[in-house]
Amino acid sequence: MSTFAASDTPPALPGRAPWGTAPALRAWQQGALEEYFRTEPRDYLAVATPGAGKTTFALRLAAELMGRRVVDRITIICPTEHLKRQWAESAGRVGIKIDPEFKNAHGRTAKDFVGVAVTYAQVAAHPALHRNRTEDRRTLVIMDEVHHAGDGKSWGDAIREAFEPAARRLALSGTPFRTDINPIPFVTYEEVGGVRRSRADYTYGYGPALADGVVRPVIFLAYAGEMRWRTRAGDEITASLGQPLTQDQMSQAWRAALDPKGEWIQQVIAAADRRLTEVRRGVPDAGGLIIASDHETARAYAKMIRNVTGAGATVVLSDDPSASRKIKQFSESEDRWMVAVRMVSEGVDIPRLAVGVYATSTSTPLFFAQAIGRFVRARRRGETASVFLPSVPTLMGHAAEMETERDHVLDRPKREDGLDDDLLAEANRKRDNPDVGEELPFETVEASAHFDRVVFDGGEFGMGGAPGSAEEEDFLGIPGLLEPDQVASLLKQRQAEQLAAQRKNGAKAEKKDDRTTAEDLHALRKELNNLVGAWHHRTGQPHGVIHAELRRTCGGPPSAQASTEDVQKRIAKIREWAARPTPRTKD
């Protein structure tokens, strides 16, 4: 069968107006369509980075299949109620009438609708009903963010039962991986290296999308800080976020940082608002989003926004019946800030979001990727996104691996650190409110923030400094309109300027005998590298992570440019670490 070019008008839907208002397809969307119609498979998995336009691709494919009389009906499955309405609105703009208010109790929809939008939970509640609807007419099933079909074995079984009779099934995902090993229905798995991995029929990752100008470049601004908290036993514990910590220490220091009672989150929100002001110089309607852990902290963060800006923030909570309306209003306004728990962690389209604060302790790759996906949608070339986050190794790893392609892996071995996947899922599960009866393991006494570094395109920039320092302002003042290569060049330039200043200051302390200095420095660097190697074997941390931690702790440039004084400080610091109990954390 022939396919249509991006500039062609697709076939008219039966009994409907032609797609005269359909947007031109992007290259990846056209390529995926051509790939689909080369084989016309019953099942097709398209993986595209958040913001790339999966909805447009799916609706264009639906129109083509209906125009060719391959299918007569469409069922769209979404993770949330809000996304049901968003899909219906998008479909309506291109001439496809989808009913987002379909109810299991009624089991019927008006005749002028060609399909329905339902949630995964809705299907799981009555799979037999949806199977009957699927058997009644030739149906195209579109599974948005299909990894949710594996949220539980019962959900997966329900999806299989309901849509096994479908004429065609299209699975969509921006993040086709899960933290568990529940198989995703209608996804193909292939054995690779002794484990089964999901196989996508078409993949369009963040890297290619960034090169094509389809998504924005994302600048991650990490903040460290000094944390002090009191345990239930009354003991006070102090730890530095951004330094090597045990797993328990890291978890509690991270929680202290996000606690509205401390100054860390207040300082970071203030810095994020300064960044938003800079971005709005070039993008006047740019908005910001704070992703909170639960309802109580979300409201507290909104009060901080009012204190910083003098204006209120839109607060979106998952149990709020007006959440969809609030998101829509914010999307169409020029208001500065929105605070949300999880309503906007996935799929929600607010293209003007340009600055974010990742103020949640949820650290799974899936949630992180979906959350960052809210900021990457490009409206015009040159727009940049900035996300503020705690300087935590897990998050730093996710930020540095934005371009990494991931598959859903089954049969994976148990974690070497002994943590069970169920316990990991429990620790990372999304919460709307604290658990009933759950006692806080500590009380935050003090939490201060300071700028640590920038992560962009897998590289790190910045030497750290105190809040409000020139170094922090160097990076907060990056223009909001830059191409990816311009972002990288500017970051390198500003880091080089800081390094040059530090080298100049370090040079004053060097010995006058250059030959002796060079020999001493060579010996010190060798000693440092030996100590880093020993620390690697003791903790499992990569050499680069250890050097970065030493640099952030002691200051100074990378080892190759470090002065004698810099290297001596790092040797003393790593010896200090060695005197502590062995940390369990592995990066």
KOLFIMI-788821 format. One line per 5 residues: number of its first residue (from 1); their letters; for each residue x, y, z of C-alpha. Coordinates in steps of 0.5 Angstrom, whole numbers, plus 2048, in hexadecimal, padded with zeros to 3 digits. Example, Ala and Ser with C-alpha at 12.3 -4.5 7.8 and 13.67 -1.06 7.14 Angstrom:
BEGIN
1> AS> 819:7F7:810 | 81B:7FE:80E
END
This chain:
BEGIN
1> MSTFA> 800:800:800 | 802:807:7FF | 803:80C:804 | 802:813:804 | 808:819:804
6> ASDTP> 808:81E:80A | 805:823:805 | 7FF:81F:803 | 7F8:81F:806 | 7F6:818:809
11> PALPG> 7F0:815:807 | 7EA:818:80A | 7E6:814:80F | 7E0:810:80E | 7DA:815:80E
16> RAPWG> 7DF:81B:810 | 7E3:821:80E | 7EA:820:80B | 7F0:821:80F | 7F0:828:80C
21> TAPAL> 7F3:82B:813 | 7F8:825:814 | 7FF:827:816 | 805:825:812 | 809:81F:814
26> RAWQQ> 80F:81F:817 | 815:81B:814 | 814:816:819 | 80D:815:819 | 80D:815:811
31> GALEE> 812:80F:812 | 80E:80B:817 | 808:80C:813 | 80C:809:80D | 80F:804:811
36> YFRTE> 808:802:814 | 805:801:80D | 80B:7FD:80A | 809:7F7:80E | 802:7F9:811
41> PRDYL> 803:7F5:818 | 7FD:7F4:81D | 802:7F6:822 | 806:7FC:822 | 80B:800:827
46> AVATP> 80D:807:826 | 812:80A:82B | 813:811:82A | 816:816:82F | 811:81A:833
51> GAGKT> 80F:820:82F | 810:81D:829 | 809:81D:826 | 807:816:828 | 7FF:818:828
56> TFALR> 800:81B:821 | 803:815:81E | 7FE:810:821 | 7F8:815:81F | 7FB:815:818
61> LAAEL> 7FB:80D:818 | 7F4:80D:81A | 7F2:811:815 | 7F5:80D:810 | 7F3:806:812
66> MGRRV> 7EC:809:812 | 7EC:80C:80C | 7EE:805:809 | 7E9:802:80C | 7EE:7FD:810
71> VDRIT> 7EA:800:817 | 7E4:802:819 | 7E5:805:820 | 7EA:807:824 | 7EB:806:82C
76> IICPT> 7F1:80A:82F | 7F3:808:836 | 7F7:80D:83A | 7FA:80D:841 | 7F6:813:844
81> EHLKR> 7EF:816:843 | 7F2:81D:841 | 7F6:819:83B | 7EF:817:839 | 7ED:81E:838
86> QWAES> 7F3:820:835 | 7F3:81A:830 | 7EC:81C:82E | 7ED:823:82D | 7F3:822:828
91> AGRVG> 7EF:81D:824 | 7E9:822:824 | 7EE:827:821 | 7EF:822:81B | 7E8:81F:81A
96> IKIDP> 7E8:819:81E | 7E3:819:824 | 7E5:816:82A | 7E0:815:830 | 7E5:816:836
101> EFKNA> 7DF:815:83B | 7DD:80E:839 | 7DB:80A:840 | 7DB:803:841 | 7D5:803:845
106> HGRTA> 7D1:806:83E | 7D5:802:839 | 7D3:806:833 | 7D5:80D:830 | 7D1:811:82B
111> KDFVG> 7D1:80F:824 | 7D5:815:821 | 7DB:813:825 | 7E0:80E:821 | 7E3:80C:828
116> VAVTY> 7E5:80D:82F | 7EA:80F:834 | 7EB:80B:83A | 7F0:80A:840 | 7F4:803:841
121> AQVAA> 7F0:803:848 | 7EA:804:844 | 7EB:7FE:840 | 7EE:7FA:846 | 7E7:7FB:849
126> HPALH> 7E3:7F7:844 | 7E7:7F4:83E | 7E1:7F0:83C | 7DE:7F6:83A | 7E3:7F9:836
131> RNRTE> 7E4:7F2:833 | 7DD:7F2:830 | 7DE:7F9:82D | 7E4:7F7:82A | 7E1:7F1:827
136> DRRTL> 7DB:7F5:825 | 7DF:7F9:81F | 7E6:7F9:81C | 7EA:7FD:821 | 7F0:800:822
141> VIMDE> 7F3:801:829 | 7F8:806:82A | 7FB:805:831 | 7FE:80B:833 | 805:80B:838
146> VHHAG> 804:803:837 | 808:802:83D | 802:803:842 | 7FF:7FD:83F | 804:7F9:843
151> DGKSW> 803:7FD:84A | 800:7F6:84D | 7FF:7EF:84A | 7F8:7F0:84B | 7F8:7F6:846
156> GDAIR> 7FC:7F3:841 | 7F7:7ED:841 | 7F1:7F2:840 | 7F5:7F5:83B | 7F6:7EF:837
161> EAFEP> 7EF:7EC:838 | 7EC:7F3:836 | 7F0:7F4:830 | 7F2:7ED:82D | 7ED:7ED:828
166> AARRL> 7EF:7F4:825 | 7F0:7F5:81E | 7F6:7F9:81F | 7FA:7FC:825 | 7FF:802:826
171> ALSGT> 803:802:82C | 806:809:82D | 80B:80B:833 | 811:810:834 | 814:80B:839
176> PFRTD> 813:804:837 | 816:801:83E | 813:800:845 | 816:7FF:84C | 813:7F8:84C
181> INPIP> 813:7F2:848 | 80C:7F1:846 | 80B:7F0:83F | 808:7F5:83B | 802:7F3:837
186> FVTYE> 802:7F2:82F | 80A:7F4:82F | 80F:7F0:82C | 815:7ED:830 | 81B:7EB:82D
191> EVGGV> 821:7E7:831 | 827:7EB:831 | 82D:7E9:836 | 829:7E4:83A | 823:7E9:83B
196> RRSRA> 81D:7EB:837 | 81D:7F2:835 | 817:7F6:832 | 817:7F7:82B | 815:7FE:828
201> DYTYG> 812:7FE:820 | 814:805:820 | 819:809:825 | 81A:811:825 | 81E:813:82B
206> YGPAL> 820:819:82E | 827:81A:82B | 824:81A:823 | 81E:81E:826 | 823:823:828
211> ADGVV> 827:823:822 | 820:824:81E | 81E:82A:822 | 818:826:824 | 819:826:82C
216> RPVIF> 81D:82C:830 | 824:82B:833 | 823:82A:83B | 828:82D:83F | 828:82A:846
221> LAYAG> 82A:82E:84C | 82C:82A:852 | 82C:82D:859 | 830:82A:85F | 830:82C:866
226> EMRWR> 831:82B:86E | 82B:827:871 | 82A:826:879 | 824:822:87B | 822:81F:882
231> TRAGD> 820:817:883 | 81A:815:887 | 81F:813:88C | 821:81A:88C | 828:81A:889
236> EITAS> 82A:81F:884 | 82E:81D:87E | 831:821:879 | 833:81F:872 | 835:823:86B
241> LGQPL> 830:822:865 | 835:821:85F | 83A:81D:863 | 83B:815:864 | 836:813:869
246> TQDQM> 833:80C:86B | 82C:80A:868 | 828:80C:86E | 82C:813:86F | 82B:815:868
251> SQAWR> 823:813:868 | 823:817:86F | 827:81D:86C | 823:81D:866 | 81C:81D:86A
256> AALDP> 81F:823:86E | 821:827:868 | 81A:826:865 | 817:828:86C | 813:82F:86C
261> KGEWI> 815:830:873 | 81C:831:870 | 820:836:86C | 822:831:867 | 81C:831:863
266> QQVIA> 81B:838:864 | 821:83A:861 | 821:836:85B | 81A:838:85A | 81C:83F:85A
271> AADRR> 822:83E:855 | 81D:83A:850 | 819:840:850 | 81F:845:84F | 820:840:849
276> LTEVR> 819:840:847 | 81A:848:846 | 820:847:842 | 81D:842:83D | 816:847:83D
281> RGVPD> 81B:84C:83A | 81B:848:833 | 815:844:834 | 810:849:838 | 80A:843:839
286> AGGLI> 80F:83E:83C | 80D:83B:842 | 80F:837:848 | 80D:830:84B | 80F:82D:852
291> IASDH> 80E:826:853 | 80C:824:85A | 80C:81E:85E | 805:81F:861 | 7FF:823:862
296> ETARA> 802:827:869 | 809:828:866 | 806:82B:85F | 801:830:863 | 808:832:867
301> YAKMI> 80C:833:861 | 806:837:85E | 807:83C:864 | 80E:83D:863 | 80D:83F:85B
306> RNVTG> 808:844:85E | 80D:846:863 | 813:847:85D | 80E:84A:858 | 809:84D:85B
311> AGATV> 804:849:857 | 800:842:858 | 802:83C:854 | 7FD:837:851 | 7FD:831:856
316> VLSDD> 7FA:82A:852 | 7F9:824:857 | 7F7:81D:854 | 7F1:81D:858 | 7EE:824:856
321> PSASR> 7E8:823:851 | 7EA:82A:84E | 7F1:827:84D | 7F0:827:845 | 7ED:82E:845
326> KIKQF> 7F3:831:849 | 7F8:82E:844 | 7F5:830:83E | 7F4:837:841 | 7FB:837:843
331> SESED> 7FD:835:83C | 7FA:83B:839 | 7FC:840:83E | 802:844:83F | 803:842:846
336> RWMVA> 809:841:849 | 809:83A:84D | 805:834:84E | 806:82F:854 | 804:828:853
341> VRMVS> 804:821:856 | 804:81C:850 | 7FE:81F:84C | 804:821:847 | 809:81C:848
346> EGVDI> 807:819:841 | 804:81A:83B | 801:821:83D | 802:826:837 | 804:82D:83A
351> PRLAV> 809:830:834 | 80B:836:838 | 80E:833:83E | 815:835:83E | 818:834:845
356> GVYAT> 817:82F:84A | 818:82D:851 | 819:825:852 | 817:825:859 | 815:81E:85A
361> STSTP> 818:818:85D | 816:814:858 | 81C:811:854 | 81A:80C:84F | 81D:80D:848
366> LFFAQ> 815:80C:846 | 813:812:84A | 819:816:849 | 818:816:841 | 811:817:841
371> AIGRF> 812:81D:846 | 817:820:842 | 813:81F:83C | 80E:824:83E | 814:82A:83C
376> VRARR> 817:827:836 | 811:829:831 | 814:82E:82C | 80F:833:829 | 815:837:825
381> RGETA> 81C:836:824 | 821:838:829 | 81C:838:82F | 820:834:835 | 81D:831:83B
386> SVFLP> 820:831:842 | 81F:82C:848 | 821:82D:84F | 823:827:853 | 826:824:85A
391> SVPTL> 82E:822:859 | 82C:81B:85A | 830:816:856 | 82A:812:853 | 827:818:850
396> MGHAA> 82E:81B:84E | 82E:814:84A | 827:815:847 | 829:81C:845 | 82F:81A:841
401> EMETE> 82C:814:83E | 826:818:83B | 828:815:834 | 829:80E:836 | 824:809:833
406> RDHVL> 821:804:837 | 81D:7FE:836 | 818:7FA:83B | 81C:7F4:83E | 819:7EE:840
411> DRPKR> 81D:7E8:844 | 822:7ED:847 | 826:7EB:84D | 825:7ED:854 | 829:7F3:856
416> EDGLD> 830:7F2:859 | 82E:7F7:85F | 829:7F2:861 | 823:7F7:860 | 81D:7F3:85E
421> DDLLA> 819:7F6:858 | 813:7F7:85C | 816:7FB:861 | 819:7FF:85C | 813:800:859
426> EANRK> 810:802:860 | 815:807:861 | 814:80A:85B | 80C:80A:85A | 809:810:859
431> RDNPD> 805:813:85F | 7FF:818:85F | 800:819:867 | 804:816:86C | 802:80F:86E
436> VGEEL> 7FD:80F:874 | 800:80E:87A | 807:80E:877 | 80C:812:87C | 811:816:87A
441> PFETV> 818:813:87B | 81B:81A:87C | 819:821:87D | 81D:826:879 | 821:82B:87D
446> EASAH> 825:82E:877 | 826:82E:870 | 82A:833:86C | 82B:833:864 | 831:835:860
451> FDRVV> 832:834:858 | 836:82E:856 | 836:82D:84F | 833:82D:848 | 831:826:844
456> FDGGE> 830:827:83D | 831:822:837 | 834:81D:83C | 83A:822:83E | 83B:826:845
461> FGMGG> 83C:82D:845 | 83D:832:84B | 842:832:851 | 83D:833:857 | 83C:839:85B
466> APGSA> 838:83C:861 | 830:83E:85F | 830:845:85B | 838:844:859 | 83A:846:852
471> EEEDF> 83B:83F:850 | 834:83E:852 | 831:844:84E | 836:842:848 | 832:83C:847
476> LGIPG> 82B:83F:849 | 82C:845:844 | 82C:840:83E | 828:843:838 | 821:83F:837
481> LLEPD> 822:83F:830 | 828:83B:82E | 829:835:829 | 82C:82F:82C | 833:830:82A
486> QVASL> 833:837:82C | 831:835:833 | 837:830:833 | 83B:836:831 | 839:83B:836
491> LKQRQ> 839:836:83C | 841:834:83A | 842:83B:839 | 840:83D:840 | 843:837:843
496> AEQLA> 84A:839:840 | 849:840:843 | 848:83D:84A | 84E:838:849 | 853:83D:846
501> AQRKN> 851:842:84C | 852:83C:851 | 859:83A:84D | 85B:841:84E | 85A:841:855
506> GAKAE> 85D:83A:856 | 863:83C:852 | 865:841:857 | 866:83C:85D | 86A:837:858
511> KKDDR> 872:837:85A | 876:83B:856 | 87B:835:854 | 876:833:84E | 87A:82C:84D
516> TTAED> 879:82A:855 | 872:82C:854 | 871:828:84E | 874:822:851 | 870:823:858
521> LHALR> 86A:824:854 | 86B:81E:850 | 86C:81A:856 | 866:81C:85A | 861:81B:854
526> KELNN> 864:814:854 | 862:813:85B | 85C:816:85A | 85A:811:854 | 85C:80B:858
531> LVGAW> 858:80D:85E | 852:80E:859 | 853:807:856 | 853:805:85E | 84D:808:85F
536> HHRTG> 849:806:859 | 84B:7FE:85B | 848:800:862 | 842:803:860 | 840:801:858
541> QPHGV> 840:809:856 | 843:80A:84F | 849:80E:84F | 846:814:84C | 841:815:851
546> IHAEL> 846:814:857 | 84A:81A:853 | 844:81E:853 | 842:81D:85A | 849:81F:85C
551> RRTCG> 849:825:857 | 842:828:85A | 844:827:861 | 84B:82A:861 | 84A:82F:85B
556> GPPSA> 84F:830:855 | 84F:82D:84E | 850:826:84B | 856:822:84E | 85A:824:847
561> QASTE> 85A:82B:849 | 85A:82B:850 | 85F:82E:854 | 863:82B:85A | 85F:82E:85F
566> DVQKR> 859:82B:85B | 85B:824:85B | 85E:824:862 | 857:826:865 | 854:821:861
571> IAKIR> 859:81C:863 | 857:81E:86A | 850:81D:869 | 850:816:866 | 854:814:86C
576> EWAAR> 84E:817:870 | 849:813:86D | 84D:80D:86E | 84D:80E:875 | 845:80D:875
581> PTPRT> 841:807:875 | 841:804:86E | 83B:807:86A | 836:803:867 | 834:807:861
586> KD> 836:805:85A | 835:80A:854
END
